[in-house]
Amino acid sequence: MTKKTILLIGFIIAKFVLQYVLVNPEYELQRDEFLHLDQAHHLAWGYISVPPVTSWISCIILFLGNSLFWIRFFPALFGALTIVVIWKAIEALKGNMFALTLGATCVLFSALLRLNILYQPNSLDALFWATFCFILIKYCNTESYKWFYIGIVVLAFGFLNKYNIVFLLVGLFPALLLTKQSIFKDKHFYFSLLLFLLLILPNLIWQYNNNFPVYHHMQQLAKTQLVNVNRWDFLKEQLYFFIGSWFVILAGCYALLFYPPFKKYGFFFWTLCFALMVFTYLKAKSYYAMGLYPIYIAFGAVYLGKLLKSNWKKYLQPIAILIPILFFIPMYQIMFPNKSPNYILNHSELYKKYGLLRWEDGKDHALPQDYADMVGWKEIAHKTDSIYATLPAQENTLILCDNYGQAGAINYYTINKNMTAVSFSADYIDWFQLDKKYVNLIRLKTLESEANELNETSPFFEKSYKAGTVTNTFAREFGTTIFVFEKAKIDINQRIKKEIDDEKNYH
């Protein structure tokens, strides 16, 4: 085993260890993770908010036992593979051992550690961005048409994982035109595009058959979340993702413009510019662009490896490697859910200083939004379990939640496997079991929407009461109330069908 291989294995091990230790045991899963895990029970070629790849991984997790270990494992794996891809990109650019070490260190000690904590499409998205860019480097080195097809397969699976990868193409194509690349003269380029369309066709057909829910999802996202995104804040937050590595990224950008051996890769510089312009114009969430940067670390590491190779400059190499690690130390203190909710509450000024307490509603709260979305779920599930166990005709009880987080948490944490929760939000709207004849209703309502629930729903049932409330003040679901309605006077199934139709027609 060579020194390079041993070193790479060391980085991979360090990546896995960090991903597991960066989450305080007080935190549970995040609301989006519950939804993605539930997709394993409802396989399809698409979903309202995401394409199908995440559901395939969820099936593997389910097969392995659906435990927290495996849920954490896969985003950590995708992060480790991102390090491997950048390592291989540096080798393809003829980087030396210093360049390999610097590049891997920069990718390891970055905000990718935060991204790779949660089981969401984002970790795999960043890996696909890096892999596709690596394949572009391989094509530039060999001009072999086989890289068209390999790249297109990667791009297609990237698309089937998260539509966000389209923004890479939006930045890449004008960059290729600007730098007058010969790629457009190669027939295999067009054949590979046909292969891309063929691979993503099942998802496009699903979107068509379901009235393109991704379009409506993006409209809703723009109205409720992206409207609070400030373009200047988006650009500022880009600096935090690889804050200890910007000297490497900037060195890479400089090299792409002025370093002769990198002349054929010049379109990468303009790809970065165009992609960031589009993200900024559309007021995208800052982490959407995180997958852009790792490949520029590869270019920068190779260039600095050449620049710091001889004479006194070689003594700067350890300092260059140390910089990302030193910047990681303060990041470790505030950028990860490794501190308890009480600790964050008692040090709120530090978190507020960096805008970490600001949620999508544009307001500051006690915890960062992702962290508040990682507490309170067990309480919801356990209280619902207890209530469900007291009801007659349990198999004919509908558990209807206000949002997909509540439904997913109940389905994941419940000890009663006959109990299934649904919601009119996200993909749960398509997962109602209307073959059952419902007579009871357990209704979960958030603090903002629970005020008139008893008055509005009680007339349709013989018995109704408030059965429980979420008491964890740190939880985003704090105040969520569980109502129980027994022995329906109306046809619940008919009422649900109408509400599903109304909801779908509205969107």
N, C-alpha and C positions, 0 to 999 in steps of 0.2 A: 504494500500500500504506500503510495507516494505521499510526500509532505502536503501537497495540494489537497489530496483526498482527505487526509486526516484533518486538515484545517477546515475544510468544507463541512465535514461531519460534525466538527466542534460547533460551528455556527448553527447547524440544524438542531443539534441538541439544546444549545442555548436558547434558540427560538422557542422550542416546545416548553422548556422549563419556565421561561419568562411568561408565556401565555397563560400558564396555569397559576402562577403565583401573583399575577397582576389583578386578580379578582378576589376581593374580600368575601369570605364565606357567608357574610350577612346578605349578600345579594343573590337574587334568584335569576331566572332567565328574563330576557327582555321581551316586551309584548310582541314584536315582530317575529321572534324566534318561535313562539307558540304557533303562530299562523303557519310558518314554513314547515314546522314539524307535522302539523295536522294535514298538510297537503299530501303526505304519504298515504293517507287513507282515501284520497280523492284524486287519483292520478288523471291527468288530462294533458293536452298539448299546450295549455296556457291557463293563466289565471288573471284575475282582474288587475293585479298590481305587478306581477312578475311573470316571466316565461317559465318553461317547465323544468329546467335543469335542477333547480333547488329541490323540487319534489322528488327527483330521482335520488339525490343524496339523502334526503329524509328517509327514503325507503331503506337505504343501507343502514342508517342510524337506527331505524326501527328494528331491522333484522338483528343488529348488534345489541339490542336491549333498550334503546332509547334513553340511556343513562346520561347524566350530566357530563361524564368523562368523554363520551363519544361526540356529544354536541359541541364541546369545546375543542375536540381533537381536529375536526375537519377544517374549521377556519385557521387553526394553527398550522395544519398541514399545507394549506394553500399559501400561507405566509412563508413557510419554510421553502416551498417550491419557488416562490418569487425570488428568494435569495439564490436558489440554484440557477434560475434562469438568468439573473443578472451576472452571476459568476460565469456562466457559459458565454454570455454576451461579451464580457471582458476578455475571455479567452479568444473569442472570435475576432476581437479588435486587437489581439496580440498584446494584451496587458501582462505585466510581470507579477510576481508574487505580491509586491506591495500594492499594486492596483487591485488585485483580487481581494486582499485583506481590507483595503480601504473601502471598496465597493460593498462588500458584504457587511462591514461594520456600519456603514451609512444606512443600508436598507434595514438591518436589524434594529438599530437604535433610532427609530423614527415613529411617526404616528401610525404606521402600519401595525404596530403592537396594539394600538387601540382598535383599529379596524378589525384585526384578527381575533378579537375577544368574542365578538357576537356572531352567532350563526345566522348570517344574512348573505345575500348574493354579492355583497360588496367585496369580500375577501377574494372570491373567485374572479370577480370582475377585474381587480387589480392584477391578478395573476395572468389573465387573458390579455390585458393591455401590454404587460411586459413581454409575454411570450410572442405576441404578434410583432412587436417591435424588434425582438431578437431575430425573428424569422426574416424581417426586412433587412437586417444586417447580413444575415446569411445569404440572402438573394443578391445583395450588393457585392458581396465577396465572390460569389460564384457565377451569378447570372444564369443559374440553372432553373429551368421552368418548374422543376419539381417543388420549389419553394413557394410558387404561386398556390399550388394545390394544398400544401401543408398549411400555409398561412390562411387559406380560405376555410379550411376545416376548423382551425383555431378560432377564426373570426365568427364562424357560424355558431360554434358552441358558446362563444362569448355572447353572441346575440341572444341565444336561447337561454342564457343565464341571466342577463340584464341588458335591457335595451340601451343602457348608457354608453355601450361601446360604439354606438353610432357616432358619438361626438369625436371619437378618435378618427373615424373616416372623414368627418366634416372638416377636421383640421388637416388631415393627410392629403386629400385630393387637391385642394388649391396649392398646397406646398409642393406637390409633385408637378403640377402645371407651372408653377412659378420657377422651379429649378429645371424645367424642360427635361424631365426624365424620359428615357427611351421605353419605359415600361408600357406606355400606351401603344407602342408599335408591335408588341408581342401578342400574337393570337392567343397564346395560353392565358394571358391576362383576362381576356374576355370569356374564354372557356371556364376559367376558375370562378368568374362572377356568376356564370350560369350554375355552377356547382353550388355556390353560396345560396342562390335563390332556391335551388332544389332542397338543400338541407334545412332551410328555415321555412319551407313551404307549409309543413303541417301546422306550425304556429300561426302563419299568416291566414291559413284556412280557418283555424280556430277563431282568430280575431274577427275575421269576416262573418263567420256564423254567429258570433256573439256580439255583433254590432260594434266592433273595435272598442272594447272596454278600456284598453290602455289609453286611448284618446280622452275618454271621459275621466279616467283616473288622473291624467296629467292636468286636465282642466280643474278638477277638484283640488289637486295639490297646489296649483298656481293660486287659487283663490284663498285657500286656508293656511298655507305654509310659505310658499315662495314669495307671497306678497309682503311678508315681513323680512325678506332677505335684502340687505343693503349691498349694493355692488362694491362699494369700497370695503365693507366688512369681508366680502367674499375674497377680495384680493389680499387683504391683511391676513386672513386666516390661512391662505396658502403658505405663508412664511412659517407658520408653526409646524406644518406637517413634517418637514425635513429641516427643522431649524438648525441642527448641528451639521447639516450636509450641504448648505447652500453654497459654500465656497467650492464644493465639488460640482454641484449642478451648474453654477455659473462658469466654472472652468470648462465644463463640457459644452456649454453654449458657445463660449469663446472659441473653443477648438473646432466646433462645427463650422464656424465662419472663417477662421484664419489658419487653422492647422492643416497643412497640405495633405497629409495622409487621410484626413477625414473629409476631404472635399466631396467625395461621392456620397457621403451621408448628410450633406448640407440641408436636405429637405427636412430632416428631423428638427432643426431649429425653427423653421417656419411652421411645422406641424404644431409645435408647442405654442407658438404665437397665435395661430389661427384658432386652435382649440380653446385657449384661455379667453380669447376675444368672444367666442360664441357662448361659452359658459357665463362670462360676465354679463353679456348682453341679455341673456335669458334669466339672469338672477338665480342661477342654480345654487343648490346647497354646496357648501365649500368642499365637502368630502367627495363629491362627484368627480372632481379632477385629480384625486389622489393617485390614481393609476398612471397618470402622465409622467411622473417624475423619476421612477426607478431607472428607466433606460438612460436618462441623462446623467445619472450617477455613474453608470458604466462608462460613458464617454469621458466624463470628467476624471474618473479614477485612472483611466488609461493615459489620458493626457498628463495628469500630475505625476503618474509613474514615469513618464519620459522626462518631464521637466525636473523632477527631484532625483534624478538617477545618479548624478555624478558630483564630484567635489564636495564642497561643504553642504550643498543642498540636500544630500541624502540624510543628513542629520535632522532635517525637518519632517522626514517620513513618520517617525513615531508621534510627533506632535499632531500631524494631520489625522492620524488614526485615533488619537486621544480626543480630539475636538468633538466628534459626535457623541462619544461616551460622556464627556463632561456636560454637554448640553442635555443629555438624557437624564441626568441626576435631578435637576429641578422639574423636568417633565414627569419623572417618576412620582414626585410629591403631589402633583395636582391633576395630571392628565388621564389617570386610570382609576377604575373603581376599586382601588386597593386600600382605601380608607373608609372607615365606617360612616354611616350617615351622621352620627353624632359628632364625629371628628370634623366633617365638612361643615356642619352647622356652627361649630365653635370656631371655625377658621373661614367663615364666609367671605370676609373682605378679600382674602387672597384669591378665592375662586371668582369673585365678582370682578376683580381687577382684570382678569383675562376673559371676561364675558362668558364664563363657563356656566353661570347660573341662569343665563337668558334662554328661554324656551322658544319654540316656534311661534308662540303668541306674542313675542317681542317683550315679555316681562321677565323679571328676575324672580326666582323661586328658591326654596331651601336647598335643593339638590340640583345638579345638572339633569337635564331632561332624561337622558338615557339611564341615569342611575335611579331616578324616580320611577322609571318604567321597569326597574328590576327589583322592586320590593312590593309587597302587598298581595301578590298573586296566590301564594299558599293560603293566606288567610281567606281570600275569596273562595278558593276551591274547597278548603276544609269546612267552612261555614255552609257552603252549598251542599256538600256531602251530608252534613248533619241534618240539614233541613229536609233534603230529599229522602233520607232514611225514615223520617216520621210520617211521610205521606201515604195515604192509601192509593192503590192503583199506580204504583211508581212507574210501571212500564208505559203508562199513558200520561206521563207528565212532561210537558214541554219546558225546557230551560232556555229562556230567551234573554240574551245579553244586549247591552247597549253598544258594545264594540267588540272587535275581534280579539283584543287582548284578554278580556274577561272570558270569552268563549274558549279560546285556546288554552288559557291557564287552567280552567276547570277540566277540560279534556285531558290535559297532560298530568295534572296532580291528583285527579280524583282516584279514590280507592275503589269506587264502584264502577266497574267497567261497562255496566249496562246504561250508565248515565252519559248522555251526550248533550253538550251545549251548542247553541247556534246563535246567530246574530244577523241583522240586516246589513251589517257592514262587511266590507271586503268580500272574500270568496265564500264566506259562510252563508250568504244569501242563496247560494246554489246548493247548499248541503243540508237543507231541511229534510227530515224523514217524514214526508207527508202520507206515507202508507200506514202510519199509526193513527189511531183515533184518540186525540188528546182530550182529556177532561180536566187536568190540573195545569197550572202555569206557575213556574218560578221565574220571576222577572227581576233582572238586575238593572238598576238605573244609577247613573253617575250623579254626583252631588248637584250638578248644574241642571239635571233634567228630572229629578225625582219628586219635586214639590207636589204635583197634582196626580201622581200615579194612582193612589188609592181611590181618590174621588172619581177618576176617569174610568178605571177598570173594574172596580168593585161591583157595579150594577150587573155585570155580566156573569158573576159567580155567586154561589151560595155563601161562601166564606172567604174572607180576605184579611190579611194582616201583614205588618212589617215584621220580618223574621230576623234581620241582622244588618249590621253596618260595618264597613271597613274602618278600622280604628287606627291603622298605621299612618301617622301624620306625615311621614316622609313619602308615602306612596302617591303616585299620580292619581291613583284610584281612591284616595282618602275620601271618605264620606259616601262612597258607593253603597247603595241600600239594596237589600234583597227582600223582595215582596213575594208573598205566597197567595195564590188564588186557587181555591178548590171547588170542584164540582161545577163545571161550566154550564150556564143556561143557554149558551149559543154554540154554534159549530165552530170550534177554534180553528180547525183545519181550513175551513172556508174563509175565515177571517185572515188567516196567515197567507193563503194564496192571493187574496186581494192585495194585502200589504206588499207582498213580494212584487206583484205586477205593478203596483203604484210606484214602488221604489225604483224598479228598472225603467219604467216609462219616464220617471222624473229625470233620471240620469241619461 
